[in-house]
Amino acid sequence: MNLTAPPVPTRFSGAKKSPVDEHVAHRYTARGAWICHTGRVRRVNEDSLLAGSKFFGGSTEAPAKIDIATGPWIVAVSDGIGGHRGGAEASKEVVEALAQCSRVTPVSVADTLRKLNRDFCERGQTVSELAAMGATVAGIGCGGRGLFAFNVGDSRVYRQDGEKLVQITRDDSEAEDLIDVGLLQPYDGPRPGFLHALTQAIGGREEVIEIHTHIHQLHIEEKARFLICSDGLTDMLHSPEILEVLCDEKRAERAATSLFQRAMNAGGVDNITLAVVEIERS
């Protein structure tokens, strides 16, 4: 992935307080399945995942269960950038830092990612093997301010709404900015190389440039189904194909397996990480 100078993104301000019940963390369960795999082409898996437990530095084809009975919790996917060692280390540290958030709120998540961004940039200046180390991240948090999705970069969160697939997050990419101003038609599925350029990530630069985490408040009446994934999935499959799998496969394990297999059959040119998460009000 390439990183370009960031425009001013949609920002989350910690100064705004939501009137949400401070104890809603205990009202939502998260169940489902995840897969994190190297893919067909790459030799190293630079993706990491947090879903109750942490996973990094490996590759698995069999879906692992997500079963989180009470909050606070975070389910997140992180995609490393900046070379094998730097990318793998960055995504690992992202999920480890998120796992240590004692109060899961938009403010705490944004602060955690902001500190990591500064640390990655500064460390890359002194350790040559970690130059430009960085990562993207996307996830869902459940805590004292309710349910929310978040992202930095082009990892994504989708919501399955009946027979519709809604992308909750917004990519931090040059392509997205060009679409916004009408200079590029919306795309879906495999992207040409120039569309991969990121406008912000956690680290990934020699100099420190502040990042701004996108926060998307989520509302669930009873239950809802989400897909959290790296671009190793979305660059291989078009949205209608992803939706077809989610509609056909009612069990999360089968849905995760089918999405993974289709991405591999389409070429599997990047690491593939995905989590099918079913969130229910308890």
Accessible surface in RSA format (square Angstrom, percent):
REM  Atomic radii and reference values for relative SASA: ProtOr
REM  Chains: A
REM  Algorithm: Lee & Richards
REM  Probe-radius: 1.40
REM  Slices: 20
REM RES _ NUM      All-atoms   Total-Side   Main-Chain    Non-polar    All polar
REM                ABS   REL    ABS   REL    ABS   REL    ABS   REL    ABS   REL
RES MET A   1    81.89  42.4  13.25   8.8  68.64 163.4  17.73  15.1  64.16  85.0
RES ASN A   2    98.92  68.2  94.78  91.6   4.14  10.0  19.36  46.6  79.56  76.9
RES LEU A   3    41.55  23.1  11.14   8.0  30.41  76.5  11.14   7.8  30.41  81.8
RES THR A   4    41.55  29.6  35.72  36.2   5.84  13.9  40.55  54.5   1.00   1.5
RES ALA A   5    82.72  76.1  62.91  97.1  19.81  45.1  63.68  89.7  19.05  50.5
RES PRO A   6    41.28  30.1  18.84  17.2  22.45  81.6  19.05  15.7  22.23 138.1
RES PRO A   7    61.39  44.7  45.19  41.2  16.20  58.9  58.54  48.3   2.85  17.7
RES VAL A   8   120.00  79.0  92.44  83.7  27.56  66.4  93.83  81.5  26.17  71.0
RES PRO A   9    22.52  16.4   9.75   8.9  12.77  46.4  17.61  14.5   4.92  30.5
RES THR A  10    97.17  69.1  83.07  84.2  14.10  33.6  65.31  87.7  31.86  48.2
RES ARG A  11   134.65  56.5 105.02  53.5  29.63  70.5  38.48  52.6  96.17  58.3
RES PHE A  12    56.61  28.3  34.62  21.4  21.99  57.2  38.48  23.3  18.13  51.9
RES SER A  13    52.36  44.2  41.83  55.8  10.53  24.3  32.29  68.8  20.07  28.1
RES GLY A  14    34.59  42.7   0.00   N/A  34.59  42.7  13.80  37.9  20.79  46.6
RES ALA A  15    90.28  83.0  55.91  86.3  34.37  78.2  67.08  94.5  23.19  61.4
RES LYS A  16   168.50  82.2 150.75  92.5  17.76  42.3  98.22  88.4  70.28  74.9
RES LYS A  17   172.21  84.0 142.36  87.3  29.85  71.1  87.93  79.1  84.28  89.8
RES SER A  18    36.09  30.5  26.70  35.6   9.39  21.6  24.81  52.8  11.28  15.8
RES PRO A  19   140.64 102.5 100.64  91.7  40.00 145.4 114.89  94.9  25.75 160.0
RES VAL A  20    46.71  30.7  34.55  31.3  12.17  29.3  40.35  35.1   6.36  17.3
RES ASP A  21    57.22  40.1  41.24  41.1  15.97  37.8  30.06  70.7  27.16  27.1
RES GLU A  22    81.86  47.0  68.27  51.6  13.59  32.4  50.43  97.5  31.44  25.7
RES HIS A  23   129.23  70.6 125.55  87.3   3.68   9.4  84.57  87.2  44.65  52.0
RES VAL A  24     8.29   5.5   8.29   7.5   0.00   0.0   8.29   7.2   0.00   0.0
RES ALA A  25     6.78   6.2   6.78  10.5   0.00   0.0   6.78   9.5   0.00   0.0
RES HIS A  26   110.34  60.3  96.29  66.9  14.04  35.9  62.90  64.8  47.43  55.2
RES ARG A  27    87.58  36.8  86.90  44.3   0.68   1.6  21.31  29.1  66.27  40.2
RES TYR A  28    17.31   8.1  17.13   9.7   0.19   0.5   1.02   0.8  16.29  20.1
RES THR A  29    12.99   9.2  12.99  13.2   0.00   0.0  10.62  14.3   2.37   3.6
RES ALA A  30     0.00   0.0   0.00   0.0   0.00   0.0   0.00   0.0   0.00   0.0
RES ARG A  31   102.55  43.1 102.55  52.3   0.00   0.0  47.54  65.0  55.02  33.3
RES GLY A  32     7.67   9.5   0.00   N/A   7.67   9.5   2.96   8.1   4.71  10.6
RES ALA A  33     0.00   0.0   0.00   0.0   0.00   0.0   0.00   0.0   0.00   0.0
RES TRP A  34    16.21   6.5  16.21   7.8   0.00   0.0  14.16   7.5   2.06   3.3
RES ILE A  35     0.00   0.0   0.00   0.0   0.00   0.0   0.00   0.0   0.00   0.0
RES CYS A  36     0.03   0.0   0.03   0.0   0.00   0.0   0.00   0.0   0.03   0.0
RES HIS A  37    19.09  10.4  19.09  13.3   0.00   0.0  10.59  10.9   8.50   9.9
RES THR A  38    21.37  15.2  21.37  21.7   0.00   0.0  12.51  16.8   8.86  13.4
RES GLY A  39    10.41  12.8   0.00   N/A  10.41  12.8   0.00   0.0  10.41  23.3
RES ARG A  40   145.63  61.1 108.46  55.3  37.17  88.5  34.74  47.5 110.89  67.2
RES VAL A  41    93.07  61.2  71.05  64.3  22.01  53.0  74.84  65.0  18.23  49.4
RES ARG A  42   100.03  42.0  88.87  45.3  11.16  26.6  19.80  27.1  80.23  48.6
RES ARG A  43   220.10  92.4 186.15  94.9  33.95  80.8  70.59  96.5 149.51  90.6
RES VAL A  44    55.33  36.4  50.87  46.1   4.46  10.8  54.27  47.2   1.06   2.9
RES ASN A  45    10.76   7.4   3.47   3.4   7.29  17.6   3.35   8.1   7.40   7.2
RES GLU A  46    11.42   6.6  11.36   8.6   0.05   0.1   1.58   3.1   9.84   8.0
RES ASP A  47     1.21   0.8   0.34   0.3   0.87   2.1   0.00   0.0   1.21   1.2
RES SER A  48     0.95   0.8   0.95   1.3   0.00   0.0   0.00   0.0   0.95   1.3
RES LEU A  49     0.16   0.1   0.16   0.1   0.00   0.0   0.16   0.1   0.00   0.0
RES LEU A  50     9.35   5.2   9.35   6.7   0.00   0.0   9.35   6.6   0.00   0.0
RES ALA A  51     5.59   5.1   0.01   0.0   5.58  12.7   0.01   0.0   5.58  14.8
RES GLY A  52    59.15  72.9   0.00   N/A  59.15  72.9  26.11  71.6  33.04  74.0
RES SER A  53    70.17  59.3  61.87  82.6   8.30  19.1  47.95 102.1  22.22  31.1
RES LYS A  54    96.85  47.2  69.84  42.9  27.00  64.3  32.79  29.5  64.06  68.2
RES PHE A  55    46.54  23.3  44.35  27.5   2.19   5.7  46.54  28.2   0.00   0.0
RES PHE A  56    67.06  33.6  47.60  29.5  19.46  50.6  47.87  29.0  19.19  54.9
RES GLY A  57    72.46  89.4   0.00   N/A  72.46  89.4  33.31  91.4  39.15  87.7
RES GLY A  58    26.69  32.9   0.00   N/A  26.69  32.9  26.62  73.1   0.06   0.1
RES SER A  59    55.89  47.2  22.84  30.5  33.06  76.2  20.79  44.3  35.10  49.2
RES THR A  60    34.76  24.7  29.34  29.7   5.42  12.9  20.39  27.4  14.37  21.7
RES GLU A  61   109.27  62.7  99.75  75.5   9.52  22.7  28.70  55.5  80.57  65.8
RES ALA A  62    68.13  62.6  58.63  90.5   9.49  21.6  63.47  89.4   4.66  12.3
RES PRO A  63    43.46  31.7  25.25  23.0  18.22  66.2  25.25  20.8  18.22 113.2
RES ALA A  64    32.19  29.6  25.63  39.6   6.56  14.9  32.19  45.3   0.00   0.0
RES LYS A  65   155.15  75.7 131.42  80.6  23.73  56.5  73.94  66.6  81.21  86.5
RES ILE A  66     3.81   2.2   0.00   0.0   3.81   9.2   0.59   0.4   3.23   8.8
RES ASP A  67   100.51  70.4  70.75  70.4  29.76  70.4  22.48  52.9  78.02  77.8
RES ILE A  68    21.71  12.4  18.92  14.1   2.80   6.7  21.71  15.6   0.00   0.0
RES ALA A  69    65.64  60.4  51.22  79.0  14.42  32.8  51.22  72.1  14.42  38.2
RES THR A  70    72.48  51.5  66.36  67.3   6.11  14.6  62.66  84.2   9.82  14.9
RES GLY A  71     7.08   8.7   0.00   N/A   7.08   8.7   0.56   1.5   6.52  14.6
RES PRO A  72    67.11  48.9  46.90  42.8  20.21  73.5  46.90  38.7  20.21 125.6
RES TRP A  73    12.54   5.0   6.24   3.0   6.30  14.8  12.54   6.7   0.00   0.0
RES ILE A  74     9.17   5.2   2.43   1.8   6.74  16.3   2.43   1.8   6.74  18.3
RES VAL A  75     0.03   0.0   0.03   0.0   0.00   0.0   0.03   0.0   0.00   0.0
RES ALA A  76     0.00   0.0   0.00   0.0   0.00   0.0   0.00   0.0   0.00   0.0
RES VAL A  77     0.00   0.0   0.00   0.0   0.00   0.0   0.00   0.0   0.00   0.0
RES SER A  78     0.00   0.0   0.00   0.0   0.00   0.0   0.00   0.0   0.00   0.0
RES ASP A  79     6.44   4.5   6.44   6.4   0.00   0.0   0.00   0.0   6.44   6.4
RES GLY A  80     7.43   9.2   0.00   N/A   7.43   9.2   0.00   0.0   7.43  16.6
RES ILE A  81    13.44   7.6   8.93   6.7   4.51  10.9  13.44   9.7   0.00   0.0
RES GLY A  82    32.10  39.6   0.00   N/A  32.10  39.6  15.62  42.9  16.48  36.9
RES GLY A  83    44.79  55.2   0.00   N/A  44.79  55.2  34.83  95.6   9.96  22.3
RES HIS A  84    93.19  50.9  86.36  60.0   6.83  17.5  50.65  52.2  42.54  49.5
RES ARG A  85   131.32  55.1 118.83  60.6  12.49  29.7  57.15  78.1  74.18  45.0
RES GLY A  86     0.53   0.7   0.00   N/A   0.53   0.7   0.00   0.0   0.53   1.2
RES GLY A  87     0.00   0.0   0.00   N/A   0.00   0.0   0.00   0.0   0.00   0.0
RES ALA A  88    29.59  27.2  25.30  39.0   4.29   9.8  26.48  37.3   3.11   8.2
RES GLU A  89    52.91  30.4  50.48  38.2   2.43   5.8  10.15  19.6  42.76  34.9
RES ALA A  90     0.00   0.0   0.00   0.0   0.00   0.0   0.00   0.0   0.00   0.0
RES SER A  91     0.38   0.3   0.38   0.5   0.00   0.0   0.00   0.0   0.38   0.5
RES LYS A  92    65.92  32.2  65.92  40.4   0.00   0.0  17.06  15.4  48.86  52.0
RES GLU A  93    30.66  17.6  28.49  21.6   2.17   5.2  14.19  27.4  16.47  13.4
RES VAL A  94     0.00   0.0   0.00   0.0   0.00   0.0   0.00   0.0   0.00   0.0
RES VAL A  95     0.00   0.0   0.00   0.0   0.00   0.0   0.00   0.0   0.00   0.0
RES GLU A  96    45.08  25.9  45.08  34.1   0.00   0.0   7.48  14.5  37.60  30.7
RES ALA A  97    22.15  20.4  14.94  23.1   7.21  16.4  18.50  26.1   3.64   9.7
RES LEU A  98     2.24   1.2   0.00   0.0   2.24   5.6   0.00   0.0   2.24   6.0
RES ALA A  99    45.89  42.2  12.60  19.4  33.28  75.7  17.94  25.3  27.94  74.0
RES GLN A 100   139.84  78.2 111.30  81.3  28.54  68.0  43.77  93.2  96.08  72.9
RES CYS A 101    20.90  15.8   2.74   3.1  18.15  42.7   8.22  20.8  12.68  13.7
RES SER A 102    98.96  83.6  73.33  97.9  25.63  59.0  53.46 113.9  45.50  63.7
RES ARG A 103   142.09  59.7 137.00  69.8   5.09  12.1  69.63  95.2  72.46  43.9
RES VAL A 104     4.49   3.0   4.02   3.6   0.46   1.1   4.02   3.5   0.46   1.3
RES THR A 105     5.51   3.9   5.51   5.6   0.00   0.0   3.09   4.2   2.42   3.7
RES PRO A 106     6.77   4.9   6.77   6.2   0.00   0.0   6.77   5.6   0.00   0.0
RES VAL A 107    62.61  41.2  61.72  55.9   0.89   2.1  62.61  54.4   0.00   0.0
RES SER A 108    27.95  23.6  21.34  28.5   6.60  15.2  26.74  56.9   1.21   1.7
RES VAL A 109     0.00   0.0   0.00   0.0   0.00   0.0   0.00   0.0   0.00   0.0
RES ALA A 110     4.72   4.3   3.74   5.8   0.97   2.2   3.74   5.3   0.97   2.6
RES ASP A 111    50.50  35.4  49.96  49.7   0.54   1.3  12.80  30.1  37.69  37.6
RES THR A 112    27.02  19.2  22.05  22.4   4.97  11.8  11.99  16.1  15.03  22.7
RES LEU A 113     0.00   0.0   0.00   0.0   0.00   0.0   0.00   0.0   0.00   0.0
RES ARG A 114    87.12  36.6  86.09  43.9   1.03   2.5  34.29  46.9  52.84  32.0
RES LYS A 115   151.43  73.9 142.89  87.7   8.54  20.3  93.04  83.7  58.39  62.2
RES LEU A 116    19.72  11.0  19.13  13.7   0.59   1.5  19.72  13.8   0.00   0.0
RES ASN A 117     2.45   1.7   2.45   2.4   0.00   0.0   0.00   0.0   2.45   2.4
RES ARG A 118   108.09  45.4 108.09  55.1   0.00   0.0  39.93  54.6  68.16  41.3
RES ASP A 119    59.14  41.4  56.59  56.3   2.55   6.0  19.57  46.1  39.57  39.5
RES PHE A 120     0.14   0.1   0.00   0.0   0.14   0.4   0.00   0.0   0.14   0.4
RES CYS A 121     0.64   0.5   0.27   0.3   0.37   0.9   0.37   0.9   0.27   0.3
RES GLU A 122    80.53  46.2  77.22  58.4   3.31   7.9  26.46  51.2  54.07  44.1
RES ARG A 123    59.88  25.1  55.08  28.1   4.80  11.4  36.88  50.4  23.00  13.9
RES GLY A 124    10.33  12.7   0.00   N/A  10.33  12.7   2.96   8.1   7.37  16.5
RES GLN A 125   107.98  60.4  68.21  49.8  39.77  94.7  29.98  63.8  78.00  59.2
RES THR A 126   113.94  81.0  76.51  77.6  37.43  89.2  74.66 100.3  39.28  59.4
RES VAL A 127    53.76  35.4  50.87  46.1   2.88   6.9  53.54  46.5   0.22   0.6
RES SER A 128   100.28  84.7  75.93 101.3  24.34  56.1  54.06 115.1  46.21  64.7
RES GLU A 129   110.16  63.2  91.13  68.9  19.02  45.3  41.65  80.6  68.51  55.9
RES LEU A 130     8.68   4.8   8.68   6.2   0.00   0.0   8.68   6.1   0.00   0.0
RES ALA A 131    44.07  40.5  36.38  56.1   7.68  17.5  36.73  51.7   7.33  19.4
RES ALA A 132    36.81  33.8  34.47  53.2   2.34   5.3  34.90  49.2   1.91   5.1
RES MET A 133     0.63   0.3   0.00   0.0   0.63   1.5   0.00   0.0   0.63   0.8
RES GLY A 134     0.00   0.0   0.00   N/A   0.00   0.0   0.00   0.0   0.00   0.0
RES ALA A 135     0.00   0.0   0.00   0.0   0.00   0.0   0.00   0.0   0.00   0.0
RES THR A 136     0.00   0.0   0.00   0.0   0.00   0.0   0.00   0.0   0.00   0.0
RES VAL A 137     0.00   0.0   0.00   0.0   0.00   0.0   0.00   0.0   0.00   0.0
RES ALA A 138     0.00   0.0   0.00   0.0   0.00   0.0   0.00   0.0   0.00   0.0
RES GLY A 139     0.00   0.0   0.00   N/A   0.00   0.0   0.00   0.0   0.00   0.0
RES ILE A 140     0.06   0.0   0.06   0.0   0.00   0.0   0.06   0.0   0.00   0.0
RES GLY A 141     0.00   0.0   0.00   N/A   0.00   0.0   0.00   0.0   0.00   0.0
RES CYS A 142     0.01   0.0   0.01   0.0   0.00   0.0   0.00   0.0   0.01   0.0
RES GLY A 143     0.16   0.2   0.00   N/A   0.16   0.2   0.16   0.4   0.00   0.0
RES GLY A 144    13.20  16.3   0.00   N/A  13.20  16.3   8.00  22.0   5.20  11.6
RES ARG A 145    37.96  15.9  37.96  19.4   0.00   0.0  19.25  26.3  18.71  11.3
RES GLY A 146     5.30   6.5   0.00   N/A   5.30   6.5   5.30  14.6   0.00   0.0
RES LEU A 147     4.21   2.3   1.09   0.8   3.12   7.8   1.09   0.8   3.12   8.4
RES PHE A 148     0.00   0.0   0.00   0.0   0.00   0.0   0.00   0.0   0.00   0.0
RES ALA A 149     0.00   0.0   0.00   0.0   0.00   0.0   0.00   0.0   0.00   0.0
RES PHE A 150     0.00   0.0   0.00   0.0   0.00   0.0   0.00   0.0   0.00   0.0
RES ASN A 151     0.18   0.1   0.18   0.2   0.00   0.0   0.00   0.0   0.18   0.2
RES VAL A 152     0.00   0.0   0.00   0.0   0.00   0.0   0.00   0.0   0.00   0.0
RES GLY A 153     0.00   0.0   0.00   N/A   0.00   0.0   0.00   0.0   0.00   0.0
RES ASP A 154     1.48   1.0   0.99   1.0   0.50   1.2   0.86   2.0   0.63   0.6
RES SER A 155     0.34   0.3   0.04   0.1   0.29   0.7   0.14   0.3   0.20   0.3
RES ARG A 156    26.99  11.3  26.98  13.8   0.01   0.0   0.69   0.9  26.29  15.9
RES VAL A 157     0.00   0.0   0.00   0.0   0.00   0.0   0.00   0.0   0.00   0.0
RES TYR A 158     6.47   3.0   6.45   3.7   0.02   0.1   4.68   3.5   1.80   2.2
RES ARG A 159    56.44  23.7  56.44  28.8   0.00   0.0  10.80  14.8  45.64  27.7
RES GLN A 160    28.13  15.7  17.84  13.0  10.28  24.5   4.50   9.6  23.63  17.9
RES ASP A 161    84.06  58.9  77.30  76.9   6.75  16.0   6.48  15.2  77.58  77.4
RES GLY A 162    54.83  67.6   0.00   N/A  54.83  67.6  43.35 118.9  11.49  25.7
RES GLU A 163   149.39  85.8 132.93 100.6  16.46  39.2  45.83  88.6 103.56  84.5
RES LYS A 164   141.51  69.0 139.05  85.3   2.46   5.9  83.82  75.4  57.69  61.5
RES LEU A 165    33.74  18.8   4.44   3.2  29.29  73.6   4.44   3.1  29.29  78.8
RES VAL A 166    66.34  43.7  63.14  57.2   3.20   7.7  66.34  57.6   0.00   0.0
RES GLN A 167    66.00  36.9  42.91  31.4  23.09  55.0  18.46  39.3  47.54  36.1
RES ILE A 168    38.61  22.0  22.71  16.9  15.91  38.3  25.29  18.2  13.32  36.2
RES THR A 169     5.61   4.0   0.14   0.1   5.47  13.0   0.37   0.5   5.24   7.9
RES ARG A 170    64.69  27.2  63.00  32.1   1.70   4.0  38.64  52.8  26.06  15.8
RES ASP A 171     0.16   0.1   0.16   0.2   0.00   0.0   0.00   0.0   0.16   0.2
RES ASP A 172     1.92   1.3   1.81   1.8   0.12   0.3   0.12   0.3   1.81   1.8
RES SER A 173     0.09   0.1   0.04   0.1   0.05   0.1   0.04   0.1   0.05   0.1
RES GLU A 174    64.06  36.8  62.86  47.6   1.20   2.8  17.41  33.7  46.64  38.1
RES ALA A 175     0.37   0.3   0.00   0.0   0.37   0.9   0.13   0.2   0.24   0.6
RES GLU A 176    35.71  20.5  35.71  27.0   0.00   0.0   0.00   0.0  35.71  29.2
RES ASP A 177    38.30  26.8  36.02  35.9   2.28   5.4  25.00  58.8  13.31  13.3
RES LEU A 178    63.39  35.3  63.31  45.3   0.08   0.2  63.39  44.5   0.00   0.0
RES ILE A 179    37.83  21.5  27.37  20.4  10.45  25.2  27.37  19.7  10.45  28.4
RES ASP A 180    89.97  63.0  52.74  52.5  37.24  88.1  27.67  65.1  62.30  62.1
RES VAL A 181   103.41  68.0  71.86  65.1  31.55  76.0  81.03  70.4  22.37  60.7
RES GLY A 182    59.54  73.4   0.00   N/A  59.54  73.4  32.01  87.8  27.53  61.7
RES LEU A 183   135.52  75.5 103.40  74.0  32.12  80.7 107.44  75.5  28.08  75.6
RES LEU A 184    43.93  24.5  36.69  26.3   7.24  18.2  40.52  28.5   3.41   9.2
RES GLN A 185   142.75  79.8 138.20 101.0   4.55  10.8  59.42 126.5  83.32  63.2
RES PRO A 186   101.58  74.0  79.16  72.2  22.42  81.5  79.44  65.6  22.14 137.6
RES TYR A 187    54.33  25.4  26.41  15.0  27.92  72.7  33.59  25.2  20.73  25.6
RES ASP A 188    56.45  39.5  40.51  40.3  15.94  37.7  30.64  72.1  25.82  25.7
RES GLY A 189     5.14   6.3   0.00   N/A   5.14   6.3   0.00   0.0   5.14  11.5
RES PRO A 190    78.30  57.1  60.74  55.4  17.56  63.8  61.84  51.1  16.46 102.3
RES ARG A 191    23.26   9.8   3.84   2.0  19.42  46.2   4.03   5.5  19.23  11.7
RES PRO A 192    71.40  52.0  58.02  52.9  13.37  48.6  70.69  58.4   0.71   4.4
RES GLY A 193    55.88  68.9   0.00   N/A  55.88  68.9  38.31 105.1  17.57  39.3
RES PHE A 194   132.19  66.1 112.94  70.0  19.25  50.1 124.19  75.3   8.00  22.9
RES LEU A 195     7.12   4.0   7.09   5.1   0.03   0.1   7.12   5.0   0.00   0.0
RES HIS A 196    41.00  22.4  41.00  28.5   0.00   0.0  26.28  27.1  14.72  17.1
RES ALA A 197     8.49   7.8   8.39  12.9   0.10   0.2   8.39  11.8   0.10   0.3
RES LEU A 198     0.05   0.0   0.05   0.0   0.00   0.0   0.05   0.0   0.00   0.0
RES THR A 199     7.36   5.2   7.36   7.5   0.00   0.0   2.83   3.8   4.53   6.8
RES GLN A 200     5.79   3.2   5.67   4.1   0.12   0.3   4.17   8.9   1.62   1.2
RES ALA A 201     1.09   1.0   0.00   0.0   1.09   2.5   0.00   0.0   1.09   2.9
RES ILE A 202     0.00   0.0   0.00   0.0   0.00   0.0   0.00   0.0   0.00   0.0
RES GLY A 203     0.39   0.5   0.00   N/A   0.39   0.5   0.00   0.0   0.39   0.9
RES GLY A 204    11.83  14.6   0.00   N/A  11.83  14.6   0.98   2.7  10.85  24.3
RES ARG A 205    28.97  12.2  22.84  11.6   6.13  14.6  11.97  16.4  17.00  10.3
RES GLU A 206   127.91  73.4 122.48  92.7   5.43  12.9  39.95  77.3  87.96  71.8
RES GLU A 207    92.39  53.0  90.85  68.7   1.54   3.7  51.86 100.3  40.53  33.1
RES VAL A 208    44.23  29.1  17.54  15.9  26.69  64.3  17.54  15.2  26.69  72.4
RES ILE A 209    54.43  31.0  49.83  37.1   4.60  11.1  53.22  38.3   1.20   3.3
RES GLU A 210    73.38  42.1  62.57  47.3  10.80  25.7  52.52 101.6  20.85  17.0
RES ILE A 211     6.67   3.8   5.43   4.0   1.24   3.0   5.43   3.9   1.24   3.4
RES HIS A 212    44.12  24.1  42.03  29.2   2.09   5.3  26.80  27.6  17.33  20.2
RES THR A 213     4.59   3.3   1.19   1.2   3.41   8.1   0.00   0.0   4.59   6.9
RES HIS A 214     3.16   1.7   2.21   1.5   0.96   2.4   1.91   2.0   1.26   1.5
RES ILE A 215    33.18  18.9   5.75   4.3  27.43  66.1   5.75   4.1  27.43  74.4
RES HIS A 216    39.28  21.5  33.58  23.3   5.69  14.6  24.89  25.6  14.39  16.7
RES GLN A 217    76.41  42.7  50.83  37.1  25.58  60.9  31.90  67.9  44.51  33.8
RES LEU A 218    11.96   6.7   4.04   2.9   7.92  19.9   5.02   3.5   6.93  18.7
RES HIS A 219   135.70  74.2 124.25  86.4  11.45  29.3  87.49  90.2  48.21  56.1
RES ILE A 220     8.92   5.1   0.17   0.1   8.75  21.1   0.74   0.5   8.18  22.2
RES GLU A 221   157.42  90.4 143.17 108.3  14.25  33.9  62.54 121.0  94.88  77.5
RES GLU A 222   130.79  75.1 127.43  96.4   3.36   8.0  45.11  87.3  85.68  70.0
RES LYS A 223   147.86  72.1 126.02  77.3  21.84  52.0  69.01  62.1  78.85  84.0
RES ALA A 224    14.19  13.0   2.77   4.3  11.42  26.0  13.42  18.9   0.76   2.0
RES ARG A 225    26.97  11.3  25.27  12.9   1.70   4.1  20.98  28.7   5.99   3.6
RES PHE A 226     1.69   0.8   0.00   0.0   1.69   4.4   1.46   0.9   0.23   0.7
RES LEU A 227     0.86   0.5   0.19   0.1   0.66   1.7   0.19   0.1   0.66   1.8
RES ILE A 228     0.00   0.0   0.00   0.0   0.00   0.0   0.00   0.0   0.00   0.0
RES CYS A 229     0.35   0.3   0.14   0.2   0.22   0.5   0.00   0.0   0.35   0.4
RES SER A 230     0.69   0.6   0.13   0.2   0.56   1.3   0.69   1.5   0.00   0.0
RES ASP A 231     2.45   1.7   2.22   2.2   0.23   0.5   1.60   3.8   0.86   0.9
RES GLY A 232     0.67   0.8   0.00   N/A   0.67   0.8   0.59   1.6   0.08   0.2
RES LEU A 233     0.00   0.0   0.00   0.0   0.00   0.0   0.00   0.0   0.00   0.0
RES THR A 234     8.66   6.2   6.06   6.1   2.60   6.2   3.63   4.9   5.03   7.6
RES ASP A 235    10.49   7.3  10.49  10.4   0.00   0.0   5.40  12.7   5.10   5.1
RES MET A 236    23.21  12.0  14.96   9.9   8.26  19.7  15.44  13.1   7.77  10.3
RES LEU A 237     3.00   1.7   1.54   1.1   1.46   3.7   1.79   1.3   1.21   3.3
RES HIS A 238    87.83  48.0  87.83  61.1   0.00   0.0  60.06  61.9  27.78  32.3
RES SER A 239    33.77  28.5  33.25  44.4   0.52   1.2  21.56  45.9  12.21  17.1
RES PRO A 240    93.95  68.5  83.46  76.1  10.50  38.2  88.42  73.0   5.53  34.4
RES GLU A 241    53.60  30.8  50.21  38.0   3.39   8.1  17.01  32.9  36.59  29.9
RES ILE A 242     1.10   0.6   1.10   0.8   0.00   0.0   1.10   0.8   0.00   0.0
RES LEU A 243    33.65  18.7  33.65  24.1   0.00   0.0  33.65  23.6   0.00   0.0
RES GLU A 244    85.29  49.0  77.91  58.9   7.38  17.6  30.02  58.1  55.28  45.1
RES VAL A 245     1.81   1.2   0.39   0.4   1.42   3.4   1.81   1.6   0.00   0.0
RES LEU A 246     2.08   1.2   1.82   1.3   0.26   0.7   1.82   1.3   0.26   0.7
RES CYS A 247    28.89  21.9  24.49  27.3   4.40  10.3  19.06  48.3   9.82  10.6
RES ASP A 248    95.70  67.0  68.84  68.5  26.86  63.5  24.67  58.1  71.03  70.8
RES GLU A 249    36.36  20.9  36.12  27.3   0.24   0.6   1.34   2.6  35.02  28.6
RES LYS A 250   153.35  74.8 134.58  82.6  18.77  44.7 101.73  91.6  51.62  55.0
RES ARG A 251   145.27  61.0 140.89  71.8   4.38  10.4  59.36  81.1  85.91  52.1
RES ALA A 252     6.05   5.6   3.15   4.9   2.90   6.6   3.15   4.4   2.90   7.7
RES GLU A 253    38.23  21.9  37.94  28.7   0.29   0.7  16.98  32.8  21.25  17.3
RES ARG A 254   130.74  54.9 125.70  64.1   5.05  12.0  28.90  39.5 101.85  61.7
RES ALA A 255     0.00   0.0   0.00   0.0   0.00   0.0   0.00   0.0   0.00   0.0
RES ALA A 256     0.00   0.0   0.00   0.0   0.00   0.0   0.00   0.0   0.00   0.0
RES THR A 257    35.51  25.3  35.51  36.0   0.00   0.0  31.50  42.3   4.01   6.1
RES SER A 258    21.29  18.0  19.21  25.6   2.08   4.8   9.77  20.8  11.52  16.1
RES LEU A 259     0.00   0.0   0.00   0.0   0.00   0.0   0.00   0.0   0.00   0.0
RES PHE A 260     8.99   4.5   8.99   5.6   0.00   0.0   8.99   5.5   0.00   0.0
RES GLN A 261    94.89  53.1  93.13  68.1   1.76   4.2  23.58  50.2  71.31  54.1
RES ARG A 262    71.64  30.1  68.32  34.8   3.32   7.9  19.03  26.0  52.61  31.9
RES ALA A 263     0.00   0.0   0.00   0.0   0.00   0.0   0.00   0.0   0.00   0.0
RES MET A 264    22.00  11.4  21.90  14.5   0.09   0.2  21.90  18.6   0.09   0.1
RES ASN A 265   119.46  82.4  84.73  81.9  34.73  83.6  28.41  68.4  91.05  88.0
RES ALA A 266    56.25  51.7  18.19  28.1  38.06  86.6  31.23  44.0  25.02  66.3
RES GLY A 267    24.95  30.8   0.00   N/A  24.95  30.8  21.90  60.1   3.05   6.8
RES GLY A 268     0.00   0.0   0.00   N/A   0.00   0.0   0.00   0.0   0.00   0.0
RES VAL A 269    72.48  47.7  68.45  62.0   4.03   9.7  68.45  59.5   4.03  10.9
RES ASP A 270    20.17  14.1  20.14  20.0   0.03   0.1   6.55  15.4  13.63  13.6
RES ASN A 271     2.84   2.0   1.86   1.8   0.99   2.4   0.52   1.2   2.33   2.3
RES ILE A 272     0.02   0.0   0.02   0.0   0.00   0.0   0.02   0.0   0.00   0.0
RES THR A 273     0.00   0.0   0.00   0.0   0.00   0.0   0.00   0.0   0.00   0.0
RES LEU A 274     0.00   0.0   0.00   0.0   0.00   0.0   0.00   0.0   0.00   0.0
RES ALA A 275     0.00   0.0   0.00   0.0   0.00   0.0   0.00   0.0   0.00   0.0
RES VAL A 276     0.06   0.0   0.06   0.1   0.00   0.0   0.06   0.1   0.00   0.0
RES VAL A 277     0.01   0.0   0.01   0.0   0.00   0.0   0.01   0.0   0.00   0.0
RES GLU A 278    58.96  33.9  56.44  42.7   2.52   6.0  24.58  47.5  34.38  28.1
RES ILE A 279     0.14   0.1   0.00   0.0   0.14   0.3   0.08   0.1   0.06   0.2
RES GLU A 280    83.61  48.0  83.61  63.3   0.00   0.0  11.66  22.5  71.95  58.7
RES ARG A 281    97.31  40.9  80.27  40.9  17.04  40.6  20.57  28.1  76.74  46.5
RES SER A 282    90.18  76.2  28.89  38.6  61.29 141.2  60.70 129.3  29.48  41.3
END  Absolute sums over single chains surface
CHAIN  1 A    12220.6       9647.9       2572.7       6462.0       5758.5
END  Absolute sums over all chains
TOTAL         12220.6       9647.9       2572.7       6462.0       5758.5
